[in-house]
Structures are given as structure tokens and as C-alpha cells.
Amino acid sequence: MGEAKHLATAAAGGKRWWLVLGGAAGAVVAGVLLMQSWRAQPGQAATEPAGQKATAKALARVGKDTIPYDLVAAECVTRHGKEVLDDLINRMIIQQACEANNLVVTEEDVTAEVNRIAKRFNLDPQGWYAMLQAERNLSPQQYRQSVIWPMLALRKLAGEQVDITEEDLNKAFVRNYGPRVKAKMILLDRLNQAQECWEAVNKAPAEFEQLAQKYSVDANSRSLGGAVPPIPRFSGSDELEKAAFKLKEGEISGIVQMASNRYAIIKCEGRTEPIVTDIEEVKDGLYDEIKEAKIQQSVAQVFEKLKKETRVDNYLSATSSGPQDRSVISGSNIQQTGATQAAPIRRAANTGRATLDN
């Protein structure tokens, strides 16, 4: 995904399968995929006489007791198993598609992409990793294997060829450089409350800011009396844009339904003046922006298609997805098939895991 998008969402109201808690991945792979699902109680920690070799790998000793690997693995499954397993499943889906199409994403590819993104933010790779760790709690290894590798793999699967029309360029120019409506906005999530708010605004237009602080469900703009960034055209909210651009300075809109359970009341405070008026001055940048957006759209479509075409039986969440006409192993015999499943499990766990940049 583009560098802005894969930091959002990683964001974003969507499923954050990229941002997996990779530090627990090894334990969860052992605990989930090999179905070591027992969970011992603290009092059941293994004990051993001094000098006796532990029968299972111990990760810690507390007095005379040891805490074995299996106990830690089981706790990791309980706490983080769903997120880590979802990440492994998604990476395995992508990996199998790459193998079927003879596509490979190398360590060098991953490093080059990290370097490219870091440069865009005027940072060296180590500075970029440090920022991700501090602000997103995302380790370099997690970032490489659960964000960058899937992004590059899906881009290869989707292809880089996209059609960009003059209409695309003109809309992007208007969106980025055209006039915008300076506005304050009250955002609401219930129609009856929106009607109540609009009646209050209609009676006392001068108190719009105070009413925004009282009614708006958007915490950021509410604290600013409803102030929002200027509204451009072609930004993705047609109804909001139509209503905003009809207003003259000082006018207040009616109730604008933006989506299901999303309503807005807008107060126009004028228009911005375009700084760039000639599209030729910025055409190359617009082309790159549109190309990236269309590739991201194609990537999302490819991934959705792969998920629909791949049978997945998730024994941890007791859910299944994908085609229903294929024989799959059941949860009851997963332990017997553990040896045959080990190779793809290891590939999925290690996918995108590379030596970090120096």
C-alpha cells in the first residue's frame, strides 16, 4: 500500500491485519497452527530438581519452578492469537498466489521500498524504523514482513498498468488546487438529534460554534467549534461537496446526509483562492498520485478476490471462508497432519522476514 495508507490502517476502520503483533508470532505459530491449545495454570509450572535437565524448553525460572515454552505459547494464543493468526493466514494467501504466478518479492525489494518511503519523509531507514516503533509500536521486522512484503507482493499480482484519462487529471487538479469552501461543520450520527441541532442553529446562527461544541460527535472539530479543513471538490463525499459549494459566505446548510447514520450541518465562511492555475505546472505530480491511487484500488480488489477464492478454515475462531466444495482437514486431525503442514507454516511465518538495514 502507499506509505500514507499503510500507516493509517493501517488504519482505518478496516481490518488491521498488516499491523500484527509480530513479536508473539513464533509462539503463536507453535501454539495455534500446531494446535498446542492447552493452557496450564500458574501453579502447574514445571518443577525440576537442581541439575535435572528440563524435558521442555524453559523460558524462565522462578525459584524452584520453571515456566516452559508451551505455557508462554498458550498465553500468547489467548491474548494475541487472533491477530497473529489472521496476519499469517493473509500472508499465506498472498504467498500461495505469488507461487502460483511465479512471482517473488526479495529482501532487496523490501529494503528498496523501505528506503524509498523513508526518503519521502526526509528520513534515513533507521530513523523511519525508529519513528514507526515510537508512534505505531511497530518493530522493523513487523513492518517489513507484515506491511511492506504484502504490499509489494499484491502490487506484483495486481500489475502496474493503469489507465489515466484527462478527466482523471482534471478532477485531481481541481481537488488539489481548485477553490475550496472554508467552513465550520457539526457532525451527527442520529437524524432526530440532527433535526434538534438544526432547529437550534436556525434560531441562533451566531451561536454555531457553541452548538458545534454541544452537539457534534466529531471530537476533533467539536473542540474547535466545528472548524474543519476547507472542503474541496472531488474528495469523495458528493453530497457534502454539493451542499458546501451552493452556500454563500455566512449561509448555513440544511441537514446533509453523508452516509448511513452520518449527518452534517455546514456554515460557509468563504472560499479559498487557488494558488496554481495552470495544470501543466503540476501535471507530472498529479499523474503519479492518480497512478498510485488506482494501483491501490487494484491491489484491494486483487486481495479480496484471492480471499474469496482461497479456502480458509480458522480453527481458533471456528470460522470458514472461501469455496465450500473442497475437502479440508478438520480441527480434530490437525495434529496428525502437523508434519505435512509444517513447511507452508514456516514459509508464511518467515515471509518478508529479512536482515534489517544497517
N, C-alpha and C positions, 0 to 999 in steps of 0.2 A: 504494500500500500504506500501511498505518498507519505512523506515524512510528517505532514500535518495530520493526516488521517490516522496513521497508526499510533499516534500519541493521544488521540482523542479518546478512542475506543475503543483505542483502543477504545473508546470510548463510547461509547456513546450509546446510550440506551440500548445498544446492541449487545450481543454475547461477547464477552471479553476473553475469547479463548486464546488470543495471542499472548495476553499478559498472565501467563501461567506462573504459579509458584514453583519455578523450576528447581529450587533448592531441595524440594522434597521429592523430586521426580524419581530418583533412584529407589527410594524406599517405597514409593507408591507403585512403581513398576513391579517390584518384587511382591508387594502386598496385594495389589489388585489383579494384575494380569496373570499372576500365577496362583491367585485365589488363596493367599495365606490370610484368611479373613478372621481368624480367631483374635480375640482381644483379651489379653491377660489383665488381671487387676494388679495394682502396685504390690500387693502382698505376695503375688505369685512370681516375683522376680527370682531368677535362678540363683541358687546358692551353691557354693563350692568350697571345699576345704582349701586352706592355703597350699599353693603349689600344684593343685589339680588343674589340668587343662580344661577350659570350658568346652562343652560339647557344641555350643552355638556361638557365633561371633558376638562378643560382648562389646557394647559401645561405651559403657561406663561401669564403674564400681562405686557403690555407696556402702561404706563399712564392709560388712561381710557379704553383701548382696551385689549381684551384677545385673545390669539392665541389658538384655540381649537385643540384637538387631531386629528380631521378629516383633518384639514388643513395640519398638520405635516405629517399625513399618506399619503395624496395625494402628497406632495412634495417628500416623501421618494419613493413612487412608480415611480414618474417621474425620479428621479435621480438614484435610485438603484434597481428599481423593477425587471428588467430582471434578474440580477444576483441572487437576493434573491429568486425569484420565481423558477428559474432553479434549485437552490440548494434544495428547498422544493420539487419540482417535483421529482428530482433524489432520494432524501431520502425516499419519499413516495413509489416510485417504489421498492426500496430495502426493505423497511419495509413490504410492501404487500407480497413480495416474502418470507421474513422471516416468516410472519404469516402463509402463505400457507404451509410452510415446518416445522412449529412448532419450529423455531429457535429463540433464544433470546440472545441479547448482553446486559449484565448487566452493571450497574455503576462500579462494581468491575472489570469486564473485561476491561472497558475503562481505569480505573485507573492503572491496572496492565500493560497495554500496554504502557501508558504514562511513567510509571516508568521504564519499560524495555528500551524504546528508550532513555530516559534521561540518563540512566546508560551507554548506549553505547557511549554517548558523554561526559562521566565523569561529569555529572551534576545531581543535585537533581531536582525533578519535578518543584519546584518553579523557579529554575534557568533556566530550559528548557522553561517554560512558558514565563519568562522574555525575553529570547533570541528571541522567536517567536514574541513576542509583539514588541520588538525593531527592529528586522531585517525584519519581514514579515508583521508587522501591523496586527497580528493575535491574538485575545484575547484568553484566556484559554477556554472560553465557545465555541467560534467558532471552535477552534482546536479540542475539544472533540466531538462536535456534527456534524461537517461538514468534518472532516478529519478522526479522529480515529474511530468513530462509523461506518461510511460507510465502511471503510477498514476492520474492524473486521467482520461486517455483510457479506460482499461479500466473505471474506475468508471462513466463515462457509458455505455459499451457494456453493462455488466452491469446498470445501473439501481440505484436507491437503495431500492427497495421490498423489504422482507424481512418474514417472519412471525416474530414473537417471542411465545412462549407463556408461560403461568405456570410451566410446568415448566422452561423455559429460565431464567427469572428465579430460581426456587428453587434450581436447580443452581448458578447463578452466585453466589448468596448464600452457599450452603454452601461453595463453592470459595474465595470471597474472605474470608468472615467466620466460617466454621464452625470447629470444633476441628480441630487438626492433630496428626499424630504427630511428636513430637520423636525424631530417630533418628540413628544412625550407620549407614553402609552401605558394603559392599565390592562394587564393580562389577567383573565379569569378562567376558571375551569368549570363553572356551573352557570347555565343560562339564567336561572332565577336570580342569582347573585349579580350577573352581568346587567340584567334589567334594573335591579335595585341601584346598582352603581351608576348606570347611565342616567336614571332619573335624578340622582343626586348631583351628577355633573351638569346636567341640563339646567337645574335650578341654580347652581352656583359655579359657573365656568371658571371663575377666578380662583376657585379652591381645588383645581385639578390636581396639583401636586399633593395636597393633603389627602385627597381622596385616593390617589395612587398609593400613598403610604398606608392607607387604611384597607383598601380592597385588593390590590394586586397580589397575585400568587407568585410573581417572579421576584425572588429575594434581591437580586442584583439591582434591577431598575426600581423596585419599591423603595429601597433605601435612598435612591437619588430622586425621589419624587416623580418617578415614571420616565426619567431620561433614558433614551436608548440611542444607539448609533444611528446616524442618518440612513433612511431606507432607500435602497437603490431599486432599479427595475431589474427584472430577470434574475432575482436572487432565490427563487424557489417558492415564494408564498404569493401566488397570484392575487388572491382576494385581498390580502393586506396591502399589496402594492397598488391595486386599483383604487382602493379606498383612500390611501395616503395621497396619491397623485391627483385626486379630484379636489382635495382640500386647498383652500387659500389660507394664508397666514392668519392664525388666530381662530380658525374654524375647528370644530370638534366633530368627529365622525359619529355615525350611529354604531350599533353593535356589529362588529365584523367577525364572522365565524371563520376561523383559520383552519380548523380541523375538528374532529370529533372531540367534544369537551374542551375546546380551546377558543376563547373569545377575546377580542381586543377592542378597546376604545382609544382612538388616536386624537391627539391635539397637534395640529400643524404649527410649526414655528418658523416656517420659511423654507427656502431651498438653498442648497449649496451651489457654488459656481464651479463649472468644470475647469480643471487645470490643463488637461490635454484635450485638444480639439481635433487633432489630426490622427486618424487611426494608423497611418503609416509609421508614426513615431514609435508605436508600441506593438506593432503587428507581430513581430517575432516572439515577444514575450507572451502575447495572447495565444499564439499558436501552440507554444509549449504548454501553457496552462490548460487549454482545451484538450490537447492530446493526452495529458496526464489524467484529466478527469474522465475521459472516455475509456482509457485503459483501465482505470479503477472500476468503472462501471462494468466493463467486460470481465474483469477479474472476479467481481462479486457474482456475476451470472455464471461463470465457469465453476466457481466453488459450489454454488447452490446446485448446479447440475450434477457435479460429482457426488455431492451428499445424497441426492435423490437416487443416483444410480448405484451406490455402494451399500450393500447390506451391512448394517452395524447392529450387533446385539450387545448392549451395555448391561452387564450383569450387576454392576454396582448400583445403577439407578433403576434396574429392572425395566428398561425400555428398549424398543427395537425401532429401526428406521430403514428406509430403502426398500428394494424389491422384496416381495414376500414369497417368491417362488423358488427360493434357493435353500438347499439343506445347509444348516449351520450347526456347529457344536453347541450343546446345551451347557448351562451352568453346572450341571451335575457331573459332566465328564471332562471339565476343563483341566483338572489336574492330570488326567491320563494323557491329554494331548499337549501338555506343557512343553515337552521336548520339541515337538514339531512346530510349536508356535514361537519358540524362543528366538529364532533368527529374525523374523519380522519385528518382534517386540524390541529387540536390541537395535534394529535399524531405525525404528520410529523414535526410540529414546535418544539415539545419538544423532538423528538428523539435524543438520545445521550446527552441530557442536564442533567448534573449531578452535585452534590456537588463537588467543586474543592478540590484537595488535600491540606491538611494542611501542 
